[in-house]
Amino acid sequence: MPTIRRLPEHLVNRIAAGEVVERPASALKELVENAIDAGASQVTVRIASGGLDMIEVTDDGCGMRPDEIALALERHATSKLPDEHIEQVSTLGFRGEALPSIGSVARLTIESRPRDAAEGWKRIVDHGEVAADGPAALPPGTRIRVENLFGKVPARRKFLRTPRSEYAACQDVVRRLAMARPDVGFVMEHDGRRVVAVQPREELASRVARLVARELADDGVVIEAERGTARLTGVAGLPTFNRGVADHQYLFVNGRPVKDRLLVGAVRGAYSDMLARDRHAVLALFLEIPPEEVDVNVHPAKTEVRFRDPAFVRGFLVGALRHALEGAGQKSAQPPSASAMGNWQVEPAAPVVPEPAPALGSLFARQYSAPRTGFSGSRLSEAGTAWKSYEAEVMAPPAARAEQAGDEPDEALHYPLGVARGQVSGTYIVAEAQDGLVIVDQHAAHERLVLERLKAAGAEDAMVRSQALLLPEVVELEEVACDALEDRIDDMARFGLVLERFGPAAMLVRAVPSVLGKTDVQGLLRDLADDLAKNGDALLLGEKLDLVLATMACHGSVRAGRSLTVAEMNALLREMERTPRSGQCNHGRPTWVKLAHQDIEKLFGRK
């Protein structure tokens, strides 16, 4: 039998370091958290080669005495737990593992001076061995330098990424901690170049916009919500301001940056009917709850948390986010597209040389060859034909249409979305507003309106009115898909979709929601089955129903290519103005864009 023995202290520290110090960014996170817990008002970070060669963190906090420096380098020694009530921890660090773990896998230099001390003290630990100990000259505060990380652990060193990748991870750590504490100033330098600089005592929304995306200042909504003992603050981007990856979602619990599946799922649920599946919201949310309601001692990295009442937390986040986004009304993120605007001035790549234009005299002769008995419709059409034969080679036939609008009240142009003037390509409504030209995607806009009607009907009535099919339709699906739909038969019936199981691999559709009108029943049921299969049981019932309604709305909305009358266009615009979140469709795309008067004038060189 192998003999059981105690491992040497230096080996224990290296094993523990594998959990705490995974990469340079992990070490940097621990050092900056220590600086914040020390009461610093200014933190300066310097790194070289993405942190592989050097990490230095300087703060103006309380500092440490020589005996405290020595004690801080021992495992599980900390000043952040004055008693044994770990459920009441309010500091970022509390385990007492970071400094000894870093010192066991790198050359660690600690210099510190308390405010009431005449001089500071320095201790150097090289991969677990004390290399130097003595006085040091520095202002009040602490300076910690980490060099040659994993220098004597080549198996770990070779698994680190390139300096550029490690630098990106370090910058993300500083950005998150800077957002968590807007009362603290942060400066970060990489290879002598300053990359982050924020001043202390900055407004939260301003700092978030500065660190995440400057567009959030215009394309975001401020979150302020309370429920019981919980409070949620932050900034959430409009659904039309989104990204292809979720790396611009910053979540904090009691001032601690976390990466929690429950919170990420709540964000996805709040945006479920406003974003496409492959798009992600941009936001920074700060949740404050009593410390005893959350467990932060889940993993040594302290980025995972567990909530005592996860359903309450999820519901609170979803409700607060949806309420704030509804308050934005028709607002949507509409960044100017340089390429689209440039198309107004671009010449054709291969211009077609037109045939020589007929002489002006011949045109007049052709037009007035008949006896002059007044301008009749036929003569005007002949003139139009003459000009059309000249222009057909260089001008495409018009794809838009317009009709005479009725008399409008004087205040018509004061509507936020203006009044309809025409339709382009059977897809886009052109409207005139007081401050510019509004273009509306009729399908995207109507899709949002239908969804909101379905949701409102479901909230007001126990059942949504159904339209029975003259002949029930059988839809063949995979057995697993039929099982998922069968589990939701009662929920879908509330919204007017009446289903029955029809054998192992088929569903029978007896009625559809009346608001959908004529719809593709086969396609609707397949899309619903795909939605349920993809999301499974990970979503709450309300969010699953939202996905069902979003799919129904897409099938029941006005399609692109359908001609609308001016009255129908104006009715659509007025309903958009009354409907919350009508600025974006169910997939996060804008439903309308506006070209302001000054932009139009620039196109024609007037300004």
C-alpha positions in Angstrom: 0.0 0.0 0.0 1.3 3.5 -0.7 2.2 5.6 2.3 0.1 8.6 3.3 2.2 11.6 4.0 1.8 15.4 4.4 2.9 17.4 1.4 5.6 20.0 1.7 4.3 23.6 2.2 5.7 24.9 -1.0 4.1 22.0 -3.0 0.7 22.7 -1.3 1.0 26.3 -2.3 1.7 25.4 -5.9 -1.3 23.1 -6.0 -3.5 25.8 -4.5 -2.1 28.3 -7.0 -3.5 26.2 -9.8 -7.0 27.1 -8.7 -6.4 30.8 -7.8 -3.8 31.8 -10.4 -4.7 30.3 -13.8 -3.2 33.1 -15.9 -1.8 36.6 -15.5 -5.3 38.1 -15.4 -6.1 35.9 -12.4 -3.1 37.3 -10.5 -4.0 40.8 -11.5 -7.6 40.4 -10.4 -6.5 39.3 -6.9 -4.0 42.2 -6.5 -6.5 44.9 -7.6 -9.2 43.5 -5.3 -6.7 43.7 -2.4 -6.0 47.3 -3.3 -9.7 48.1 -3.3 -10.3 46.3 0.0 -7.4 48.3 1.5 -9.5 51.5 1.0 -7.6 52.9 -2.0 -8.9 55.9 -3.9 -6.5 55.5 -6.8 -5.1 52.2 -8.3 -2.4 52.2 -10.9 -1.7 49.0 -12.9 1.4 48.4 -15.1 1.9 45.2 -17.1 4.5 44.1 -19.6 4.0 41.5 -22.4 0.4 40.9 -21.4 1.4 40.2 -17.8 3.7 37.4 -18.7 6.8 39.3 -17.8 5.6 41.8 -15.2 2.5 42.9 -13.3 2.6 45.9 -10.9 -0.3 47.2 -8.9 0.2 50.4 -6.8 -2.5 51.9 -4.5 -2.8 54.6 -1.8 -4.6 52.4 0.7 -4.0 51.7 4.4 -0.7 49.9 3.9 0.9 47.1 6.0 3.5 46.9 8.7 6.4 44.5 8.3 4.9 41.8 10.5 1.6 42.0 8.5 3.5 41.6 5.3 5.0 38.4 6.5 1.7 37.1 7.8 -0.1 38.0 4.5 2.2 35.6 2.7 1.0 32.7 4.8 -2.0 30.7 3.5 -5.4 31.5 4.9 -4.2 34.7 6.7 -6.4 37.7 6.0 -7.8 40.9 7.6 -11.1 40.7 5.8 -13.0 38.3 8.1 -13.1 40.0 11.6 -15.2 37.1 12.8 -16.2 33.6 11.6 -19.5 34.6 9.9 -18.4 34.0 6.3 -22.0 34.4 5.1 -21.6 38.1 6.0 -18.5 38.8 3.9 -18.6 42.3 2.3 -15.1 42.5 0.8 -13.9 41.3 -2.6 -11.3 39.0 -1.0 -11.6 36.9 2.1 -9.9 33.5 1.5 -6.3 34.5 2.3 -4.9 32.4 -0.6 -4.0 35.0 -3.3 -0.6 36.3 -2.1 1.0 33.0 -1.0 -0.3 31.3 -4.2 1.2 34.0 -6.4 4.5 33.9 -4.4 4.8 30.2 -5.0 4.7 30.4 -8.8 6.4 33.8 -9.5 8.9 36.4 -8.1 6.7 38.5 -5.8 7.8 41.9 -4.4 5.7 43.6 -1.8 6.4 47.1 -0.7 4.1 48.8 1.8 3.9 51.7 4.2 1.1 52.6 6.6 0.1 56.2 6.8 1.4 56.6 10.3 4.8 55.0 9.5 8.0 57.0 8.8 9.2 54.4 6.3 8.0 51.4 4.4 9.1 47.8 4.2 9.8 45.4 1.4 9.8 41.6 1.1 10.7 39.6 -2.0 9.5 36.0 -2.4 10.9 34.0 -5.4 8.8 30.9 -6.1 8.1 30.2 -2.4 11.6 31.2 -1.1 12.2 34.5 0.8 14.9 36.3 -1.3 15.1 39.7 0.5 13.6 41.6 3.4 14.3 45.2 4.4 13.2 48.8 4.5 11.9 50.6 1.4 11.1 54.2 0.4 7.6 54.8 -1.0 4.6 57.0 -0.2 1.8 55.7 2.0 0.1 52.7 0.4 1.2 49.4 -1.2 3.1 48.4 -4.4 3.2 44.8 -5.5 5.2 43.5 -8.4 4.8 40.0 -10.0 7.6 38.9 -12.3 8.4 35.7 -14.2 5.0 34.1 -13.6 5.3 30.3 -13.8 9.0 30.7 -14.5 9.8 27.5 -12.6 6.6 25.7 -13.6 7.2 25.2 -17.3 4.2 22.8 -17.6 1.9 25.7 -16.8 3.9 28.4 -18.6 3.6 26.7 -22.0 -0.2 26.6 -21.7 -0.5 30.3 -21.5 -1.7 32.2 -24.5 0.1 34.8 -26.6 0.9 38.2 -24.9 -1.9 39.8 -26.9 -4.5 37.4 -25.6 -3.3 37.7 -22.0 -3.3 41.5 -22.3 -6.9 41.4 -23.4 -7.8 39.3 -20.4 -6.0 41.7 -18.1 -7.7 44.7 -19.6 -11.1 43.0 -19.1 -10.3 42.5 -15.4 -9.4 46.1 -14.9 -12.4 47.3 -16.8 -14.8 45.2 -14.7 -13.3 46.3 -11.4 -13.3 49.9 -12.5 -17.1 49.6 -13.2 -17.7 47.9 -9.9 -16.1 50.9 -8.0 -16.8 54.2 -9.6 -15.6 55.9 -6.5 -12.0 54.7 -7.2 -9.7 56.0 -9.9 -8.0 53.5 -12.2 -5.0 53.8 -14.5 -3.6 50.9 -16.6 -0.5 50.9 -18.7 0.6 48.2 -21.0 4.2 48.2 -22.2 4.4 51.9 -21.3 1.2 52.9 -23.1 -1.8 54.1 -21.1 -4.9 52.1 -22.1 -7.4 52.8 -19.2 -7.7 56.1 -17.3 -10.8 56.9 -15.2 -11.1 59.5 -12.5 -12.5 58.7 -9.0 -16.0 59.7 -7.9 -17.4 59.4 -11.4 -21.1 58.9 -12.1 -21.9 55.2 -12.7 -23.7 55.6 -16.1 -20.8 57.8 -17.3 -18.2 55.4 -16.3 -20.0 52.4 -17.8 -20.3 54.2 -21.1 -16.7 55.2 -21.0 -15.5 51.6 -20.3 -17.9 49.5 -22.2 -19.0 51.5 -25.3 -19.5 55.2 -25.7 -22.6 54.6 -27.7 -24.3 53.5 -24.5 -24.7 57.1 -23.5 -27.2 57.6 -26.4 -28.3 54.0 -27.1 -28.9 52.8 -23.6 -31.4 53.1 -20.7 -30.6 53.6 -17.1 -31.8 50.9 -14.7 -33.1 51.9 -11.3 -35.3 49.2 -9.6 -36.0 47.9 -6.1 -38.0 45.0 -4.9 -38.0 44.1 -1.2 -34.4 44.1 0.0 -32.9 43.8 -3.5 -31.8 46.7 -5.7 -30.7 46.8 -9.3 -28.9 49.6 -11.0 -26.9 49.9 -14.2 -27.1 50.7 -17.9 -28.8 48.4 -20.5 -28.3 48.9 -24.2 -31.3 49.1 -26.5 -32.1 45.9 -28.3 -31.1 47.4 -31.6 -27.6 48.1 -30.0 -26.3 44.6 -29.8 -23.2 42.4 -30.4 -22.5 39.0 -32.0 -20.9 37.7 -28.8 -21.8 38.1 -25.1 -18.5 39.5 -24.0 -20.0 43.0 -23.5 -22.3 41.9 -20.6 -21.0 42.9 -17.3 -22.7 41.6 -14.2 -22.0 42.5 -10.6 -23.4 41.2 -7.3 -22.7 43.4 -4.2 -19.9 45.1 -6.1 -18.3 41.8 -7.1 -17.8 41.0 -10.8 -19.4 37.6 -11.5 -20.1 35.3 -14.4 -23.2 33.5 -13.3 -25.5 31.3 -15.5 -28.6 32.4 -13.6 -28.0 36.1 -14.3 -26.9 35.5 -17.9 -30.1 33.5 -18.4 -32.2 36.3 -16.9 -30.7 38.8 -19.3 -31.4 36.5 -22.2 -35.0 36.1 -21.0 -35.5 39.9 -20.7 -34.4 40.4 -24.3 -36.0 37.1 -25.6 -38.6 38.7 -27.9 -36.4 41.6 -28.9 -33.1 40.0 -30.1 -32.2 37.4 -32.7 -30.9 34.2 -31.2 -27.3 34.9 -32.4 -27.2 38.5 -31.0 -26.5 39.6 -27.5 -27.3 42.6 -25.4 -24.7 45.1 -24.2 -25.2 46.1 -20.6 -23.7 46.5 -17.1 -26.0 45.5 -14.2 -25.3 45.9 -10.5 -27.4 43.8 -8.1 -27.3 44.5 -4.4 -28.9 42.0 -2.1 -28.3 41.1 1.6 -25.0 39.2 2.0 -26.8 36.2 3.7 -28.9 35.8 0.5 -26.0 34.9 -1.7 -23.0 32.5 -1.3 -19.8 33.9 -2.8 -17.6 31.0 -1.4 -18.3 28.7 -4.3 -14.9 28.7 -6.1 -11.5 30.1 -5.2 -11.7 32.5 -8.2 -14.8 34.0 -6.5 -16.6 34.6 -9.9 -19.4 32.2 -9.2 -22.2 32.8 -6.8 -25.3 30.9 -5.5 -28.5 32.6 -4.6 -30.8 31.4 -1.8 -33.9 32.3 -3.9 -32.9 32.1 -7.6 -36.4 32.4 -8.9 -36.8 35.8 -7.1 -33.5 37.1 -8.5 -34.3 36.0 -12.0 -37.8 37.4 -11.9 -36.6 40.7 -10.5 -33.9 41.1 -13.2 -36.3 40.2 -16.1 -39.0 42.5 -14.8 -36.7 45.4 -14.2 -35.0 45.2 -17.6 -38.3 44.8 -19.5 -39.8 47.8 -17.6 -36.8 50.0 -18.4 -36.8 49.0 -22.1 -40.5 49.6 -22.4 -39.9 53.1 -21.0 -37.7 53.8 -24.0 -40.8 53.8 -26.3 -40.0 53.9 -30.0 -36.3 54.7 -29.3 -33.8 52.6 -31.2 -30.1 52.6 -31.9 -29.6 54.0 -35.4 -25.9 54.5 -36.0 -25.2 56.3 -39.3 -24.0 54.0 -41.9 -21.1 55.6 -43.8 -21.4 53.1 -46.6 -25.1 53.6 -47.0 -24.8 57.3 -47.1 -21.9 57.1 -49.5 -24.1 55.2 -51.9 -26.0 58.5 -52.6 -22.9 59.9 -54.3 -21.3 56.8 -55.8 -21.2 56.7 -59.6 -22.1 53.4 -61.4 -19.0 51.2 -61.7 -19.6 50.6 -65.4 -21.7 53.5 -66.7 -23.8 52.7 -69.7 -23.3 55.1 -72.5 -26.7 56.3 -73.6 -27.7 56.6 -77.2 -27.5 60.2 -78.5 -30.4 62.2 -77.3 -32.8 63.3 -79.9 -32.6 66.9 -80.9 -34.6 69.2 -78.8 -36.4 70.4 -81.9 -37.4 66.9 -82.9 -38.9 66.3 -79.4 -41.0 69.4 -79.8 -41.9 68.4 -83.3 -42.9 65.0 -82.1 -44.9 66.3 -79.2 -46.8 68.9 -81.1 -47.2 67.2 -84.5 -50.9 66.8 -83.9 -53.3 69.7 -84.2 -53.1 71.9 -81.1 -56.5 71.5 -79.5 -55.3 71.6 -75.9 -53.2 69.4 -73.7 -55.1 66.0 -73.6 -54.1 63.0 -71.6 -53.0 61.1 -74.7 -50.6 63.9 -75.8 -49.1 64.1 -72.3 -48.5 60.3 -72.3 -46.9 60.5 -75.7 -44.5 63.1 -74.3 -43.8 60.8 -71.4 -43.1 57.9 -73.8 -40.6 60.1 -75.7 -38.7 60.9 -72.6 -38.9 57.3 -71.3 -37.3 56.0 -74.5 -34.4 58.3 -73.9 -33.9 57.5 -70.2 -34.6 53.8 -70.2 -31.0 52.9 -70.9 -29.6 54.7 -67.8 -32.5 54.7 -65.3 -34.1 51.7 -63.8 -37.9 51.7 -63.7 -39.2 53.1 -60.4 -39.9 50.5 -57.7 -41.8 52.9 -55.4 -45.4 54.0 -55.4 -47.4 56.8 -53.9 -51.0 58.0 -53.8 -52.7 61.1 -53.0 -53.2 61.4 -49.2 -56.4 62.8 -47.8 -56.6 66.1 -46.0 -54.5 66.1 -42.9 -54.9 68.0 -39.6 -52.5 70.8 -39.0 -50.7 68.9 -36.3 -50.1 65.8 -38.5 -46.5 66.5 -39.0 -46.0 66.8 -35.3 -46.5 63.0 -34.9 -43.2 61.4 -33.8 -43.2 59.2 -36.9 -44.8 61.7 -39.2 -47.4 61.0 -41.9 -47.1 58.5 -44.8 -46.1 59.8 -48.2 -45.5 56.6 -50.1 -44.2 53.1 -50.2 -40.9 51.8 -51.7 -40.5 48.3 -53.1 -43.6 47.2 -51.3 -41.5 46.9 -48.1 -40.7 50.4 -46.8 -43.0 53.1 -45.8 -41.8 56.7 -46.4 -43.2 59.2 -44.0 -42.6 62.9 -43.5 -42.0 64.1 -40.0 -41.5 67.7 -38.7 -37.7 67.1 -38.3 -36.9 64.8 -41.2 -37.7 61.8 -43.4 -38.8 58.6 -41.7 -38.4 55.2 -43.4 -40.3 52.2 -41.8 -39.8 48.5 -42.4 -43.4 47.5 -42.5 -42.9 43.8 -41.8 -40.5 44.4 -38.9 -42.8 47.0 -37.4 -46.0 45.0 -37.8 -44.3 41.9 -36.3 -43.6 43.9 -33.1 -47.2 45.2 -33.0 -48.7 41.8 -33.4 -46.5 40.4 -30.6 -47.5 43.2 -28.2 -51.1 42.6 -29.1 -50.8 38.8 -28.4 -49.0 39.5 -25.1 -51.6 42.1 -24.0 -54.4 39.7 -24.9 -52.8 37.0 -22.9 -52.4 39.3 -19.9 -56.0 40.5 -20.0 -57.9 37.3 -20.9 -57.5 33.8 -19.8 -57.8 32.7 -23.4 -57.1 34.5 -26.6 -59.8 34.3 -29.3 -59.2 31.4 -31.7 -60.1 31.0 -35.3 -61.2 27.4 -35.9 -59.9 25.8 -39.1 -62.5 24.5 -41.5 -60.4 21.3 -42.0 -58.0 20.5 -39.1 -54.5 20.3 -40.4 -52.1 17.5 -39.7 -48.4 18.4 -39.2 -45.9 15.6 -39.3 -42.9 16.2 -36.9 -40.3 14.1 -35.1 -41.6 12.3 -32.1 -39.4 14.3 -29.7 -40.8 17.6 -31.2 -44.3 16.3 -30.8 -43.6 15.4 -27.1 -42.4 19.0 -26.5 -45.4 20.5 -28.1 -47.8 18.1 -26.3 -46.3 19.3 -22.9 -47.3 22.8 -23.9 -50.8 22.2 -25.3 -52.6 24.0 -22.4 -50.2 27.0 -22.5 -50.6 27.4 -26.3 -54.4 27.1 -26.0 -54.3 30.2 -23.8 -53.0 32.1 -26.8 -55.5 30.6 -29.3 -53.4 27.8 -30.8 -55.4 24.6 -30.3 -53.4 21.4 -30.8 -53.9 17.6 -30.3 -51.6 14.7 -30.5 -52.2 12.7 -33.7 -50.1 9.6 -33.5 -46.5 9.2 -32.5 -45.1 11.7 -35.0 -47.8 14.1 -35.9 -49.8 17.0 -34.4 -53.3 18.0 -35.3 -54.0 21.8 -35.5 -57.7 22.7 -34.9 -57.5 26.4 -34.4 -55.0 29.3 -34.7 -55.0 32.7 -33.0 -57.4 35.0 -34.7 -55.0 37.9 -34.8 -52.7 35.9 -37.1 -55.3 35.6 -39.9 -54.2 33.3 -42.7 -50.9 31.8 -41.7 -48.7 28.9 -42.7 -49.7 26.3 -40.1 -47.0 23.8 -41.1 -44.2 26.4 -40.8 -45.6 27.8 -37.6 -45.7 24.5 -35.8 -42.2 23.5 -37.0 -40.8 26.8 -35.7 -42.5 26.4 -32.4 -41.1 22.9 -32.0 -37.6 24.2 -32.9 -37.9 26.9 -30.2 -38.9 24.5 -27.5 -36.3 22.0 -28.5 -33.5 24.6 -28.4 -34.4 26.1 -25.1 -35.7 23.0 -23.3 -36.4 23.5 -19.6 -33.8 26.2 -19.1 -36.4 29.0 -19.4 -39.2 29.9 -17.2 -42.8 29.3 -18.4 -43.4 33.0 -19.2 -40.2 33.2 -21.3 -41.2 30.0 -23.2 -44.6 31.5 -23.9 -42.9 34.7 -25.1 -40.8 32.7 -27.6 -44.0 31.0 -28.8 -45.7 34.4 -29.2 -42.7 35.8 -31.1 -42.9 32.9 -33.5 -46.6 33.4 -33.9 -46.2 37.1 -34.5 -43.6 36.6 -37.2 -46.0 34.3 -39.1 -49.0 36.7 -38.6 -47.4 40.1 -39.6 -47.6 42.0 -42.8 -45.1 40.6 -45.3 -42.7 42.5 -47.3 -43.9 43.1 -50.8 -47.5 43.8 -49.8 -48.9 47.1 -51.1 -50.6 49.3 -48.4 -52.9 52.2 -48.8 -51.9 55.6 -47.3 -54.6 55.0 -44.7 -53.1 51.6 -43.8 -49.6 53.2 -43.6 -50.8 55.9 -41.3 -52.6 53.5 -39.1 -49.4 51.5 -38.8 -47.4 54.6 -37.8 -50.0 55.7 -35.2 -50.0 52.2 -33.6 -46.2 52.2 -33.5 -46.3 55.4 -31.6 -48.7 53.9 -29.0 -46.8 50.6 -28.7 -43.9 50.1 -26.3 -40.6 48.8 -27.7 -41.9 49.4 -31.3 -38.5 50.8 -32.2 -37.1 47.3 -32.8 -38.5 44.1 -34.2 -38.5 40.8 -32.3 -35.0 40.1 -33.6 -33.4 43.3 -32.4 -33.3 45.1 -35.7 -34.6 48.7 -36.0 -38.1 49.1 -37.3 -37.6 52.6 -38.5 -34.8 55.1 -39.3 -34.8 58.8 -39.7 -32.9 61.1 -42.0 -32.9 64.5 -40.5 -33.3 67.6 -42.5 -29.7 68.6 -42.1 -28.6 65.2 -43.3 -30.7 65.6 -46.4 -29.2 69.0 -47.0 -25.7 67.6 -46.8 -26.6 65.0 -49.4 -27.4 67.8 -51.8 -24.5 70.0 -50.8 -26.6 72.7 -49.2 -24.6 72.5 -46.0 
